[in-house]
Amino acid sequence: MWKKLPAWQVLWWCHRFSLLWSTIDAQTRYSIPEELKRGSLVGNLAKDLGLVVSELHRRKLRITSEAGKQYFSVDLGKGDLLVTDRIDREELCAQRAACLLPLELVIDNPLQLHRVEIEILDINDNAPSFLAAEKILKIAEQFNPGARFPLESAQDLDVGANSVRSYLISKNDNFKLAVKTQKDGRKIPELVLEKALDREKLPVHHLILTALDGGDPVRSGTSEITITVLDNNDNAPQFDKQLYETNVSEKATAGSHILQVKATDADEGLNGDIEYAFAEQTSDVILSLFDIESSTGAVVVKGVLDHETSSIHRFDITAKDKGNPKMEGHCAVEIKIIDINDNAPEIIVTSLTSPVPEDSAVGTVIALISARDPDSKDNGKVTLSLPSDPTFTLKPSVSNHYSLVTNRQLDREKNAQYRVKIRATDSGKPPLSSEKIIDVDLLDVNDNPPVFSQPHYTVYVKENSSPGHILCSVSACDLDAGENAKVTYSIVDSKVHDVSVSSYVYMNSENGSIYSMHSFDYEKVKVFHIQVQAKDQGSPSLSTNATVHVFILDQNDNAPAVIYPSPHAASHLRVPRTAKAGHLVTKVTAVDADSGHNAWISYKVSEATDASLFMVSVYTGEVRTKRAVSEHDDSSQRLIVEVQDDGEAVQSATVTLSILLEDGVSEPMLELRHKASEPSKTSGRITLYLIVSLASVSVLSLVTLLILAVKCMRSSRSSASCCMRRTHCDEDKKPNRKLHIQLNTDGPIKYVEVLGGDVMSQSHSFRSCMSPVSEYSDFTLVKPSSTADFKEVISVLDASLPDSTWTFESQQVSAIPCLQCSATCSDECIFLEINLTYAHGAIILL
């Protein structure tokens, strides 16, 4: 494992930004040599960054490189940083002194960013080399010893100690080698004349120039130098400066003047006429960017200058005269490129979490973003901003890194996707900017329960409909998405007449349709309620309830039932032969268990021994004589009365009446009529007794009231409470014997149901007014043989008909109306007291 090297710059940045944001930690630096084998270990990231190895896979640790190409990977099982590709320092960093490869480690849950720098150390894998394998120099023989002739510098792609450190010249008698060091550290070899040349002795000299680097082992490169000795040309051109320096803006266009070099030659004529040119070893890059006017020495722009590609350019210029032989001088030129703000910032998304749960807390990190501007100084300083979206905000961190975090609560139902526009602006003048849009999708969370289309549903169903009939369909929608929006339906268990509602209906869980399990009977169930529930498939699931009101519509499925006379009991009705037209024989009473029109009852004669003798009232069922009974009529009459309802289709029932025509009358009514018709003195006496009794009771009551008034006046303070106590005492002494009479009507039929009362009481008194001379009666009392039988009769009555209820005291005359006889009444009425020997009965009033 390679040594982890701390740097004071790293520590300074750590100290400055350690409190800014917890998700970006201090930088960590590793140093490795270039050209490591694939799979080589760089360092243990888990240990150095304080991460738990077992959580690396779950937290999805990953690395990104600003270089674009990925040279490293992380072994999630061990936390080791490994080399995955060949690393060539010269390819990555060229001649830069320090070669740093920045990496960013991104870890989720929670989102963290660790910045790691890999320093690529140079190894001596490149030997020095010369651009030209052979260098030709032409030197006049008149040059004095000490004259210097610049040679081509060797190039070494390595840096530092592995770069060119020294030069050697092959052994000879006339020249030695001198090395001049430039301000930037470059070493320029120069050939120094030690002994005057003699063309006649040796016209050509061959030397070998060797360049050595400082690596271990040492690498070297050679160049052959051929020196041709020329005849005398007294003076060589001399430049005003050995080094020309200037600055030029990178926006300079082709043809722009940069600088002008100047050389002078002491000779005259052609020997003093100078031409300027780039040195022979000048690179193609320099030749593409700059040009020189051969006659004036003016250096001008030829190509496009770019500070970001190279901020400084160095090259040599030669000045040659036109003598024979030609003499030349040399100078160096250094041109610095001034940066202008010509590059817009670049926005780089290092890590993006999408989709994001909509219930993420405010401050959740969505993305890690960096900005890069190749310009320098203020032109390269970049700030990021969000122009308009208040849902997110940017938090700055180290080295132009930002985190995109939520600024308020998210809601997928309002906005399922956010297009976050990020703007990067540099500090140049004028500033340049760029924009990038990041799409942030929201992950649905089950935060919305299903909602029914309406909170209550009303359904009308005909009774006797076939089982499996669809009653209705309910629907609910869920604003969530996916499984969270998938709704299933069910019935909440409840009771209908002590029976589970699920025995009545069935619900399709997929589409919300409700079906009947069997046919309904209106007479048993008129209305019931179903609680339905819509539940989504989220985790945890959410649900909503709605109520379905089911009303059963009555159908005419019950025939009228004859209550009186009983169709099962054989009885004969007796009618005196003296009966006249309109004589009331009996009254047929029937009820229908249906309701509404289906329970409206009408009566008619279906068959009769003598159709001209009897008739039946259509609405009341009264059987009366059409005409007076004659002696020629058969003594035994048979009458069949048909009772029909008003439903569709019509239902009917019949009752057979056997009527006997007799000469004598043996009914109690005749006796009453006979007694009432006799002039009697007893009647007058009774009237006298009644008057005397009434007067006595009135006097006694008056005296009692006076005594009570005197007592109350004497004790005024306690009189009210005394009276009040008296009242309470009286009320306490009253027997709790209240009867509830419920009047039910159905068309022309009115029937009264007697409810409640003192169950232990066996007698209740009712009084009906009847004419002592009338042979007709408007009051009929039906008394079943037992209370249970009577309840069975009453249970078929339609409880849904309009009804009224009265409550009164037993024995209280004022609460019982006096029903006047329908026939002509005399001046005096007879009050018939009827005792009921049951606590629950019914009275049919016609």
PyMOL commands that set and color helices and strands:
alter all, ss='L'
color gray80, all
select helices_A, chain A and resi 8-17+45-49+53-55+89-93+160-162+269-272+284-289+377-380+482-485+501-503+596-599+668-677+681-714+716-733+787-794+813-815
alter helices_A, ss='H'
color red, helices_A
select strands_A, chain A and resi 28-33+41-44+62-65+72-75+80-83+100-107+112-121+134-140+148-150+164-169+175-181+187-193+204-213+220-230+238-239+243-249+257-260+263-264+274-278+290-292+298-301+312-321+328-338+346-352+356-357+365-372+382-385+392-396+401-406+417-426+433-443+451-452+456-462+470-473+476-477+487-492+495-496+499-500+505-507+513-516+527-536+543-553+561-564+572-576+584-587+589-591+601-608+614-616+622-625+636-645+652-662+738-746+749-756+764-770+779-782+803-809+830-836+841-845
alter strands_A, ss='S'
color yellow, strands_A
deselect
rebuild
show_as cartoon
